[in-house]
Amino acid sequence: MKSCNRLLGCKNNNSNSMYYPKVLVISNNGFSHTSSNGRTLGNFFIGWPKDCVAQFCISTVEPAFDICENYYICTDSRAIEAFKHFSKAPRMDIMQCLNTEANTIIRSNRKSFKTSTKALLRALVWKNRWNSDSFWNWVDDFSPEIVLVMNSDATFILDIATTVSKKRTIPLVMFNTEGFYFFKNDYYRKERFVDTLSFPIYQSIYKKHFEKTMKQVSLSIYCNSALQEDYVNEFGGKSIVLYTGSTLDFDSSNLHVEHPTFSYLGNFGYNRPKALVEVAETLQSICHNYFLDIYGNVPRQEIIDLFTSTRGIRFHGMIPYDKVTEIIKRSTVLFHVEAQDECFKESLKYGFSTKIADSVSSGRCFIIYSSPEVAGAKYIQDTRAGWFADNVDDLKTVILSVLLDADNRENVLVRAKRISFENHNVNNNCDKFKQALLSVLN
């Protein structure tokens, strides 16, 4: 049986393969099998003894109790109530916090999308609100050996991790999937004029908190090489790249290229519907029987109207993750898209969709349609584990190549199988993750 217990002061040497350090994870989103951040984090801990994992978070979709049973959750709404009464934010039952991910609640119980002004208010609300006897008793009861923080745009998440690391004299490891530190343009929504004024203030505050955290970090784990390169140039320090893992088995049989199925599964931020319409119109220009099947949660009615008015689109709405894998397996071509609007260029620079891991690992043909400057697109171009296009003419050529050039299709899928094993095999990545943490302890 796996155990996380060891004699006090015992050094890890030949027993590394059996030893699992006790890790306190601090992040916005809780472990989950149904959300991208929750699944990405959780995949690192597959096979980990549950009594060696604890998590502080502020939101959840549905907790992954097979990964972790020891949660300390406190939501934004409880933090604001505590702020009003000059008290500390209480620990909550995680099952009472379901479906709190992806939105920030600042006022009342109404879901509210982030703006830079709300980010400022949120930082004020949370300042030391988490710092309670209840929290520290929970930390002491767990007795972590390592703190793992997932980089966040919320300063208090960084502060909690840094404070725990310092007070308990244990290493701090950062898992970094975001380039917030480098952004000069407002990456939040703008609802009012004051948001334009708030962003430079909040960004200045955020950078100071991030710099303080990086001074404490012993190891940074980046989700792609573009992030690693820029952060290492800025901060130096020990770092590795660990790509998102996938549990899918590679299967390139039954592609049905004679009667192909084209699928997009994902979200619709950064004006992706515009790019999806271009994909659908390109498919229709090849054959009027070619349709783009789209799955995802649409936030606005006008996007639904756009999809339903586009002949080449069949919109199916939101589906659960277990159905996602079914759709992937019966698709001929999987798409990921990014609109190439100039206003999104900075925000998308480090974009590396979590669906890349599943798409490359699935054995299906994978096409990225985006600017070549997006991190995910660079990855596909460098590894040649899929196909890439950045304009409609090239997109049409790529789609025809996938369907008609069997030799090229086979060569790409052979590379995809190798890359999926090297970079996205969930068991390999779990082992790399564990060894990285043990190297910090040693």
N, C-alpha and C positions, 0 to 999 in steps of 0.2 A: 504493500500500500504506500502511495506517495505521502511524504510527510514534509512539513515545513519546519519542524522542530530540530534544533541542534543544540549542543552544549555551548554555554556562554563562552565566547572567545575562541571557539573551534574554527579553524581556517578551512576554507573550501579548497580541496586539492583533487584527489582521485574520486571524491564522492559527488562531483559537480553534476553528473548525469542524473542523480537521484534527488539532489537538494534544490528546493524551491524557496527563494527568499520571500519574506512577507512584504507585499507591495501595497502602499496606500495610493490609490488613484484619485486625482483631483481634476475634475472636468465639468464642463457645462452639462453635457448629456450623459445619462446613465447607460450602462451596458444594455444592449438590446440587439435582438436579431432582426428587427424591422426598421431600423433607422441607420443611415450611412455612418454617422460618427460612432454610434453605439456598437454597430457591427464591426467597424474597423478596429476599435479598441478591444472589443471582446475577442476578436480572432487571435490577438496576441496571447490570450490567456486560455486557449483551448487546451485541455488536459492539465491545467494548473489546479492544485488542490484548493478547494473553495475557502478553506480556513486560512489560506495565505493571501487572499485578496480582499480588500475593503475599498469602498468608493464613497467619496463626497461628491455630490452633484446637485444641480439646482433644477433639473428637469428630466423627464423620462417619457418614453412612449409606452413601452411595456418591458419591465425588467427582465434581464436574462439571468434567472436564478441558477441556471446550470453553470454559469461563470462565476457569479458572486452572490452571496446571501447577506453580506454585511454592508448595508447602505446607510449613509447619513445624508438625507436629502432635506433641503430647505428651499422653498420656491421664492420667486420674486414677490409674490403677493404676501407671503408671510413676512418677508423682510420689510416691506413697506409698512405693514401693520406694526411691526416691532419699532420701526423708525418713528412712527406717530406717537408711540407710547414710551419712547426713550428706553427701550428694553432690547434684549438680545433675540435674534431670530431662532425660533424653536425647531428642533428636529421633528420631522413629520413621518408618518407611515407612507412608505413609497407607493403602496397600492391606492392611496388617496390622491396621488399626483400623476396619474396616468394621462397621457396626451398633453403634457405641458411643454413638450419640446417644440422648437422652431419659432415660438413667439415669446415676446417679453411682456409680462404684465407689470405695468408701472402704476396705473391708477385703477381703482375699483377691481372688478373681475373681468373687465373687457380685454380681450386679446389685442395687443398693440405691436405693430411692426417697429423694428428699431430705427431710430434716427440718432444723429449725433447729440442732439439735445437730450433725448431720453437716456443715451449712454452716459452723459454727464450726470444726470439726476440719479441714475442707477448706481454710479460709482459713489455718490454721496450717500445714498440709502444704505448701501452694503458696507460702507467703511466701518470695520470692526463689529458689524452687526453679527457676524458669524462667530466672533471670538468670545465664546461662552464656556462656562464650566462643563456644560453638557458635551460640547465639542471636544474639549481636551480630555475629558474622562473617556470618551469614545476612542480617541487616538491612543491613550495610554492602555486601554483594555486590549486594543488590537496589537499594540507594540510593533509598529512597522520598522523594517530595516531600510526601505527605500521609499521615496516619494516620487511618483510619476505624475507629471502635470501635462495635460493636453493644451497646447497653446490656444489662447482665447483672446477675443477682443475686449473681454471684461477684465479690468485691472484687479478686481478683488480675487478672481480665480488665481492669478499669478501671485498675489500677495499671500493668500492662504498657503499655497505650496511652499513659497519661500520661507514663510514664518515657521511652518512645521519642520522644514529641513533644518533651519537654524536652531530652533528651540530643542529639538530632539537629537541634534547632531547626527543626522543621517543624510546620505547622498540624495541630491535632487536630479532627476532625469526629466528632460522635456521631450515630448512627442509633438512634432511641429508639422502641421499641414497647411499653414497659412502664412501669407506675406504681409500681415497687417503693419508691421514695423516700417516697411519701406514705402507704404502708400502715401502719396502727396495729395491725392484727390479723395473727396468724400465717398466712402464705400457704403454708406448707409442710405436709406431712403430720405428724400427731402419732402417734408410735409408743410413746413412753414419757412419763412425767410430767416428766422432765427437759427434754423439748422445750418445754414451757410456760415453763420458766425460761430456756431458752436464747434464745428469740426476741427479747425486748427487748434482750438483750446483743448479739446479732448485728445486729439492726436499727440499733442505735446505732453500731456499727462500720461497717456498710455506708454509713450516711448520711454519716459523716465522709469515707470514701473517695470517695463520689460527689460530695460538695461540693468536694473537692480536684480531682477530674477536671473538674468544670464550670468551675473557675477557669482551666483550661487550654484549654477548648473554644472554638474560633473560630466554629463553626457547628453548630447542632443541627437534624437532620432528623427530624421526627415523622411517625408513620404515620397519625395522625388529629388533628383539630383539638382534641379534648378534652384530649389529652396536651399539645399545644402550649400551650393556654391556661393550664393549671395550672403547667407547668414555667416558662413565661415569667413568670408572676406571681411565682414563687418565685426565679428566677435571672436573669431578663432575658436579654439576649444576642441575637445574630442567629439567626433560625430560619426554616424553611420547613416546609410539610406536603407530603409525597410519599406518596400512597396506594400500596398494593400494585399492581403491574402485572399484566396478564393478556395471554397470547398467544392467547386464544381469539378467533375471528371471530364477530361478532354475527349471529345467524341466528334470527329469530323465526317462521320458517315451520314447518309440520308440528308444531304444538303438540298436535294430537290431543285437543282438549278434550272431544270426545265419549267418548273412551276414554282418560282421563288416566293418566299415570304420575307418581307422587309419590316423590321421592328425598331421602334425607339422606346426605351423604358427609362424614365428619369423625370427630372423637374423642368420647370419652364422659366427659370430666372434668366437674367441678362439678355432678354429679348430672343431667347431660343426659338419661340414659335415662328419668328421670321425665317430663321434658317431651316426649320422643319418644313415650312411651306415650299422653300426652294428645293429641298430634297424631293418632296412629293411631286412638284411640277416637273422635275428632272426625270423621275420615274415614269410619269405619264408621257413625257416626250419620247421615251424609249418604247413603251407599250401601254396602251390604254387599260390593260388588265393588271398593271403594276400599281399597287397601293402601299402607302406607308402606314402601318398599324402603330398607333401611339397609345402608350399607357402611362398614366401619372395623375397626380392630383393638381387640377387646374385652379389657381387662386382667383381668377377673375372671369366673369361671364364673357367679356370681349374675346378672350382667347378661345373659349368654346365656340363662339360665333365664327371666329376665323377658321378654326379647324373644320367645322361643319360646312362652311361655304367653299372649302378647297376640295376640288373633286378627287385629288389623289390621296386624301387622308381618310383613314378610318379611326375614329377616336373611341377608345374603350374605357377611359377613366382610370381610377385608382384600383390596383389589385394588390393582394397581400404578397409578401415576399416568396412564399412557397409556390405561388402561381407565377411569379417572375421567372423562376428557374424553369418552369414548364414552357413558358413563352420563349425563353432563350433557346431551349433545346429543339424546338420545332421551327426556329427561324433559319432562313438561309443567310441573311445579312443582318447584322446588328449595327445600328448607327449611334454615334455620339456627335452632337453638333454644338457649335458656339457661334453666335452672331458676331459679325466683325465690325460692329459700331465702334467708332473711335472712343466714345465715352466709357466703354467697358474694357479698353485695352489694358489698363493698369490692373484692374481688378482680376482679370483673367490670366495675367502673366504666369502665375503659379498654379493655374487650374489643372487639376489632375483628378478627374472624376473617379469615384470609387467603382463605377461600373467598368472601368478599363480592366481591372483584375478579372472580373467574371467574364467579360467579353473575350479577352485573350485566352482565358483558360477553358472556354466552353467548347472550342473546336468549330465554332461558327465563324463565318467571314465577318470581319470587323472593319468598319469604315469610319474615320473621323473627318468631319467636314467643318473646318474652322480656319482661323489664322494660323500660320506656321509658328507663330511666336508663343502660343499657348504651351505650357509644360507638357500636357498630355499628348499634344500633337507632335512635339519634338521627340517624345519617347517612342511613339509609333514610327516616326520617320527614322530614328536612330536604330531601333531594334528590328524594323521591318516585319513586325509581328502582326501587321494589319495594313490597311490601305489608307491613304491620306489625299484630300483634295481641299483647295482653298478658293475655288471658283466653280461656277456651274458647268463650264465647259470641261474642266478636269474631272469634275464629279461624274459627269456622264461617261467619260472615258473610263474612269475607275470602275463604275458599276458594270459596264460592258465587259471589262477585263475580268472582273470577278465571275461573271456568268459564262463567258465564252472561252476564256483562256485557261484550260484545265491545268496546264503545266505550271503557269504562274500561280494559280490558286493553290496547287499542291505545295509549291515551294514556300509560299507565305505561311500556310498552315503548319508545315513542318517547323518553320522558325517559331511560330506562335507556340507550338507544343513545347519546344525547348525553353523559350522565354518564360512560359507559364510555370515550368518546373523550377527554373533558376530564381525567378523573382516573385512569384505569386502563390507557390505551393504553401498552403496554410501551415502544414506541419513543419516544413523547413523554416518558415518565417518565425514560428513559435520558438523553435530551437535557437535561431539567430537572436531573437529578442531575449530569451533567457540567458544566453551566454553573454550578451552585452551587459545585462544587469549584473551578472556575477562578476564580470570584469571590473565594474565600478566598485563592488564590495571588496574585491581582492586588492 
